[in-house]
Structures are given as structure tokens and as C-alpha cells.
Amino acid sequence: MSILKIQDFSKLIQSKKTSPVYLFAGEEIYLIDLCLNKIEKLLVVDDLNREVFYVFDSNLEDILNAAFTLPFLSNKRLIIVKDVNKMRAIDAERVMRYLTNTSDTSCLVLLYYGNYKKENVVKRKELVNACISSKNCVVVDCRKQYESEVKNFIKFILTDKGKNASCDVISRIIEENGTDLLNISTEIEKLLLYVGKNNKEITKNDLEKVGGYTKEVNIYTLSSNIESKNLKQAIFVLEKLLNDGEDPVKILSAISFSIRKMLNVKSMLEEQNMSVSEVASVFKMHGFYAKAFFSNLKKHNTKILKESLKIILETDTAIKTGGNDIVLALEKVVLFIC
């Protein structure tokens, strides 16, 4: 079977037919999560028939035993294997053998986070190719999307929700949020909540009120772009804020707040061993914002974040004493973090 795009996979799911094995592979984590969510909705299995394994701390024998275990009061078991891109060569070989002798009563979902086309471990590369050629496996391409593809993705999501938007509105969503699908989906979620169920058309006015060009919203957008390491959009928003007359110290304060929050969350997760849901509860994060935040947090290194605070302090002093070009100083801060 050839590699499917997300739109083709969605059509396939609508047929209600399931495959013994699925491989969702690519750098776009949002698409991988979207595909997994569709499978979970299709199978509707309870916790007794759903198991999640992480490659780095799981034994492949346990994974295969779970796949061949009969479901309890259900037609199927759902076995999810994460970080397949880190699978050992010997385990990849065993999964390839499983492709020729799959279980009829389970659905094995392999999640590969990374550019599978550039895989340099021979056996993992062979596993991807074996999945693509196997009649027992459905492979979905979850790579980063080009801007033209992101436009189609936005149309696809809006249509799926019963909404319409002009080409200008869609282009502006991308202009404000870049091509990261997780950030775009967060923006669309806010738009959908704002326009409500009865309004079918999303207008420029809706976009401006929800994620538009007010100083307050753009400071939030700047922080969001820094968290996602979207340098191009962060510089774009920074320049717009400065052109609109926003106080440079206020901008720097917002950046500092964002960095401190990321450091605090990392400390809770890594040093205090708190769960993601516990941390989200402490910070009172909304569901769709939390998903984007924790995904973006993985892109940041604790050491760099701490060094960023030192640079922010130096920049704050320079701005207040007139020792530096303000625009250049702020751009350097954003550049260092992103």
C-alpha cells in the first residue's frame, strides 16, 4: 500500500474498516496525534483493551504478547507503540516478521516521530519500507507541511467543523501563526469557540477579535511564537509591536515571563516528577493551549532557557540606560531563544 496523506486517511477511516497495523510517521506531531485520535474513536476500546508502550523502556516481547492477547469483552485490542524512530535494529526486524503474521483481534499502531525518509539505521529504514509495502499495514505521511498544504489543511479542518473561510482569512491565519499545525489548530479552536455553532463563515473581523492585531493579543502571540521556536513569526510580531508603539520593557517582561514559566514547568516535570495533567492543573491551562505548550516545551533546552534569563536581564539594563539600539537588542533576545 502506498503512503497516505492525512486527507486520504480520513476518507479511509470513514469506511469503518481497520487494518492490523498502522504506521504514523513524520515530524508533524499534531498530525500523528490526529491520526491516533481517529483510530481510537473508530475502535472505541476501554482501558482493559488499550495498552501504550514506549520503545525506550519496553520489551518487544511484551508488545507482541499484548498484540496476540485476546480482547476482553471487545472485538479488538489497541496496542500503541511510541518512539518507533528509537527502536533497536533487532526489534525492528521482529516487527517486520509480525507484519506477515498479524493478529486478527488487535490493532497495532506504530508512532514514528521524525523524518523517516532520512532514517540512517538500516533495520528501522527497512521496517518503514516493509510497512509501506505490506498489505497488513496502513502508513500515513505526517511530515511537516508546505504553506500550500497548510492552506488545504485549514480548509479541511474548517469544512470538517461545518465552517467556511475566504482565502484571505486562511492566508492571514498562516501569516500570524506560521505553518506549525499545532499552533494553527489552537488558533482555529479559538475561532470556532468565538463564532459559535450557528455562524458558518469565519471573517477577517472574527480573526482580528480573536487573534488579531491588538497590542495585548500580539504580546501573547509573541510569547506563543517564542515557545514554539517560530523565529520568523516571532520577529514579525515583535516588529509590529514596536511599530505600534508598545513599551520595549513591557515586551521584554512578557518574554521573561514566558521563559520563567517554561523553566518552572520543566522543573515540575523533570525534578518533581509531576505528570503533565498535574502541571496543567497548577497553571490552570486550557486543554488546547496545554497541548501546544507541552509539545513546544520539548523543543527547549533547560540550559539555554537559564542563559536566556541572563541575556534578558542584560537587555533590560541596556534599554533602560539607553546603551543599545532597542530594536536590535530585542531581536537578539528572540534570536537567542529561538
C-alpha positions in Angstrom: 0.0 0.0 0.0 1.3 3.5 -0.8 1.8 6.2 1.8 -1.4 8.1 2.5 -1.9 11.8 3.1 -4.0 12.9 6.1 -7.0 13.7 3.9 -6.9 10.2 2.3 -6.5 8.6 5.7 -9.6 10.4 6.9 -11.6 9.1 4.0 -10.3 5.6 4.7 -11.4 5.8 8.3 -14.9 6.8 7.2 -15.2 3.3 5.6 -15.0 1.9 9.2 -12.5 -0.8 8.0 -9.5 -1.3 10.2 -6.0 -2.6 9.4 -4.0 -4.9 11.7 -1.1 -2.4 11.7 -0.8 1.4 11.3 2.4 3.5 11.0 2.1 7.2 11.5 5.4 8.8 10.7 6.8 12.3 10.3 8.0 15.4 12.2 4.5 16.9 12.5 3.4 15.6 15.9 0.0 17.2 15.5 -0.8 15.0 12.5 0.4 11.9 14.3 -1.9 12.7 17.3 -4.8 13.4 14.9 -4.4 10.0 13.2 -4.1 8.2 16.5 -7.3 10.0 17.7 -9.2 8.9 14.7 -8.2 5.2 15.3 -9.2 5.4 19.0 -12.6 6.9 18.0 -13.1 4.2 15.4 -12.2 1.2 17.7 -13.8 2.6 20.9 -11.8 0.3 23.2 -11.8 0.6 27.1 -8.7 0.7 29.2 -8.7 -3.1 29.6 -8.1 -3.4 25.8 -5.8 -0.5 25.3 -2.1 -0.6 26.0 0.6 2.1 25.4 4.3 1.2 25.1 7.4 3.4 24.8 10.2 1.9 22.8 13.0 3.0 25.1 11.6 1.4 28.3 9.6 -1.6 26.8 10.4 -5.1 25.9 9.3 -6.0 22.4 8.3 -9.4 23.7 5.7 -7.7 25.9 4.5 -5.6 22.9 4.0 -8.7 20.7 2.3 -10.7 23.6 -0.1 -7.8 24.1 -0.9 -7.9 20.3 -1.7 -11.6 20.4 -3.7 -11.4 23.7 -7.4 -11.9 23.1 -9.5 -8.8 23.8 -11.8 -8.8 26.9 -15.5 -8.3 26.0 -14.5 -6.5 22.9 -13.8 -7.2 19.2 -10.3 -5.6 19.2 -7.4 -4.6 21.4 -5.5 -1.4 20.7 -1.7 -1.6 21.1 0.1 1.8 20.7 3.9 1.9 20.4 5.5 5.3 20.7 9.0 6.4 19.6 9.4 3.8 16.9 12.2 6.0 15.5 14.3 4.9 18.5 13.6 1.2 18.1 16.6 -1.2 18.2 17.5 -2.8 14.9 16.8 -6.3 16.3 13.4 -5.3 17.5 12.6 -3.6 14.1 13.4 -7.0 12.5 10.9 -8.8 14.7 8.2 -6.2 13.9 8.8 -6.8 10.2 8.1 -10.5 10.8 4.9 -9.6 12.7 3.7 -7.8 9.5 3.5 -11.2 7.8 1.7 -12.9 10.7 -0.6 -10.3 12.4 -3.3 -10.9 15.0 -6.9 -10.7 13.8 -8.0 -9.4 17.2 -5.7 -6.5 17.7 -4.7 -3.2 16.1 -1.0 -2.3 16.4 -0.3 1.4 16.0 3.4 2.5 15.5 4.2 6.1 16.1 7.4 7.3 14.4 8.4 10.9 15.5 10.9 12.2 12.9 11.9 12.4 9.3 11.5 8.7 8.3 12.9 9.4 4.9 16.3 10.3 6.4 16.4 7.2 8.7 20.0 6.1 9.0 19.6 2.8 10.9 19.3 0.2 8.3 16.8 -2.1 10.0 14.5 0.8 11.0 14.6 2.0 7.4 13.7 -1.5 6.3 10.8 -1.5 8.8 9.4 1.6 7.3 9.7 0.2 3.8 8.2 -3.1 4.9 5.2 -1.2 6.4 4.7 0.7 3.2 4.7 -2.5 1.1 2.7 -4.6 3.4 -1.0 -5.3 2.7 -1.5 -5.6 6.5 -0.3 -2.0 7.3 -1.6 1.5 6.6 1.1 4.2 6.5 0.3 7.9 6.9 2.8 10.6 6.0 2.9 13.0 8.9 5.8 15.2 7.7 6.0 19.0 8.1 3.6 20.7 5.6 4.4 23.3 2.9 2.5 26.5 3.1 0.2 25.5 0.2 -0.6 22.2 2.1 -1.3 24.1 5.3 -3.9 26.2 3.4 -5.6 23.0 2.3 -5.3 21.6 5.9 -7.1 24.7 7.3 -9.8 24.3 4.7 -10.1 20.6 5.6 -10.4 21.3 9.3 -13.0 24.1 8.8 -15.0 22.0 6.4 -15.0 19.1 8.9 -16.4 21.5 11.5 -19.0 22.9 9.1 -17.3 26.3 8.6 -16.0 28.3 5.7 -13.3 31.0 5.4 -12.1 33.1 2.5 -8.6 32.7 1.0 -7.6 36.0 2.6 -8.6 34.8 6.1 -6.8 31.5 5.6 -3.6 33.3 4.4 -3.8 35.6 7.4 -4.1 32.7 9.8 -0.8 31.4 8.4 0.8 34.8 8.4 0.0 35.2 12.1 0.8 31.6 13.2 3.3 30.2 10.7 3.0 26.6 9.3 3.1 24.7 12.6 -0.1 22.7 12.6 -0.4 22.6 16.4 -0.3 26.4 16.7 -2.7 26.7 13.8 -5.1 24.2 15.3 -5.0 26.2 18.6 -5.9 29.3 16.7 -8.7 27.6 14.8 -10.1 26.2 18.1 -10.3 29.7 19.5 -12.0 30.9 16.3 -14.6 28.1 16.5 -15.4 28.9 20.1 -15.7 32.6 19.2 -18.0 32.3 16.2 -20.2 29.6 17.8 -22.3 26.8 16.2 -24.7 29.0 14.3 -22.3 31.1 12.3 -20.9 29.2 9.3 -18.5 31.9 7.9 -15.3 32.9 9.7 -14.5 36.5 8.7 -11.5 38.9 9.0 -13.4 40.6 11.8 -13.6 37.4 13.7 -9.9 36.8 13.2 -8.9 40.2 14.4 -11.0 40.0 17.5 -9.7 36.5 18.4 -6.1 36.6 17.4 -5.7 39.9 15.7 -3.5 42.9 15.9 -4.2 44.5 19.2 -1.1 45.1 21.3 -2.3 42.8 24.2 -3.0 39.9 21.8 0.2 40.4 19.9 2.3 40.2 23.1 0.6 36.9 23.8 1.3 35.8 20.2 4.9 36.8 20.6 5.2 34.6 23.7 3.5 31.8 21.8 5.8 32.0 18.8 8.8 32.0 21.1 7.5 28.9 22.9 7.1 27.2 19.6 10.6 28.5 18.4 9.0 30.1 15.4 11.7 32.7 14.8 10.2 34.2 11.6 6.8 34.8 13.1 8.3 36.0 16.5 10.4 38.7 14.7 7.3 39.7 12.6 5.2 40.2 15.7 8.0 41.9 17.6 8.5 44.5 14.8 4.7 45.1 14.6 4.5 45.7 18.4 7.4 48.2 18.3 5.9 49.9 15.2 2.6 50.2 17.1 4.4 51.9 19.9 4.4 49.2 22.5 6.8 49.7 25.5 10.0 47.7 24.9 10.3 47.0 28.7 6.7 45.5 28.7 7.7 43.3 25.7 10.8 42.1 27.4 8.8 41.4 30.6 6.4 39.2 28.6 9.3 37.3 27.1 10.8 36.9 30.6 7.5 35.6 32.0 7.3 33.0 29.2 10.9 31.8 29.8 10.3 31.6 33.6 7.1 29.6 33.1 8.9 27.1 30.8 11.7 26.7 33.4 9.1 26.2 36.2 7.2 23.6 34.2 10.4 21.7 33.3 11.4 21.6 36.9 8.0 20.2 37.9 8.2 17.6 35.2 11.8 16.6 35.5 12.8 17.2 39.1 9.5 16.9 41.0 8.2 14.0 38.7 4.8 15.6 38.3 2.6 14.5 35.5 1.6 16.7 32.6 -2.0 16.8 33.8 -0.9 17.8 37.3 1.3 20.7 35.9 -1.5 21.8 33.6 -3.9 22.0 36.6 -1.4 24.0 38.7 -1.1 26.6 35.9 -4.8 26.4 35.0 -4.1 25.7 31.3 -6.9 25.3 28.9 -7.0 21.9 27.1 -6.0 23.1 23.6 -3.4 25.5 24.9 -1.8 22.9 27.2 -1.4 20.5 24.3 0.5 23.1 22.3 2.5 24.3 25.3 3.8 20.9 26.4 4.6 19.9 22.8 6.6 23.1 22.3 8.3 22.7 25.6 10.2 19.7 24.3 12.0 22.0 21.8 13.7 23.9 24.6 16.9 23.1 26.5 16.9 24.0 30.2 20.5 25.4 30.0 19.5 27.7 27.1 16.4 28.9 29.0 18.5 29.8 32.0 21.1 31.6 29.8 18.2 33.4 28.2 17.2 35.0 31.5 20.7 36.4 31.9 20.5 37.9 28.4 17.1 39.3 29.2 18.5 41.0 32.3 21.4 42.5 30.4 19.0 43.7 27.7 16.7 45.3 30.3 19.6 47.2 31.8 20.7 48.3 28.3 17.3 49.5 27.3 16.7 51.5 30.5 20.1 53.2 30.3 19.9 53.8 26.5 23.1 51.8 25.9 21.8 49.8 23.0 19.6 50.0 19.9 16.3 48.8 21.3 15.0 47.0 18.2 18.4 45.2 17.7 18.6 44.3 21.4 15.1 42.8 21.5 15.7 40.9 18.2 18.9 39.4 19.6 17.0 38.1 22.6 14.4 36.5 20.4 17.1 35.1 18.1 18.9 33.5 21.0 15.9 31.8 22.5 14.5 30.6 19.1 
